[in-house]
């Protein structure tokens, strides 16, 4: 596969409203997108610098007590902080097949709709030296 | 302060040579810079996608047993994985003063030379909702 660029960095937070306020007022970033992903049980917000496309994606679980939700579980066990690295690819199905044939453990064998209508798929951190990796193919 | 863009994501690895090979061959990223930071006791490598400036910075401690080294300690206690988020700013001294006056806990009160000859300073994760934040002012 070919990584086109770093799409975003996922950061788990306790309270997305407070976090958006912190990132915008304290760090001077701009909010570019906000969405509740009901099927994933999370609220997300994307922020970028004044230049550059790579974003920070803030993630807060909708139900903090749902330990079947990976983000809620992450927050409860590790606390808030860096969660995943997302890279942009041109053809996500081709990239997934290539990674799988190279022996990497896929979390999603088939791409699914993620935030911003993009197609996404996660690769298990065991196969990426401890990094939860997300592939993103932008919505046309 | 104003975040211009996401400069890089720091990722701690067990073996930087193996990691570079993985990121270039498996994820299709390109190696843009490599350096040993002897004063920090770490080896670093910067990789980007085929487009876009935001990099992944791989970090490996030179001495894995030196528990005074924060990267070696991170690796020993948490294992390899996402380590810090670095944002580019235009004026690092001004940004640090502003963050300090807003009550954030600075790791570096004064900017110091980091990788690639850039000026850098770290902000404590306690003050950034669990994220170790690095400010980077590019070398002129």
Interface residues (C-beta under 8 A of the other chain):
Chain A: X1 X2 X3 X4 X5 X6 X9 X11 X12 X13 X14 X19 X22 X26 X27 X28 X29 X48 X49 X50 X51 X52 X53 X54 X55 X56 X79 X80 X81 X82 X83 X84 X85 X87 X88 X99 X102 X104 X125 X128 X129 X130 X131 X133
Chain B: X1 X2 X3 X4 X5 X6 X9 X11 X12 X13 X14 X19 X22 X26 X27 X28 X29 X48 X49 X50 X51 X52 X53 X54 X55 X56 X79 X80 X81 X82 X83 X84 X85 X87 X88 X99 X102 X104 X125 X128 X129 X130 X131 X133
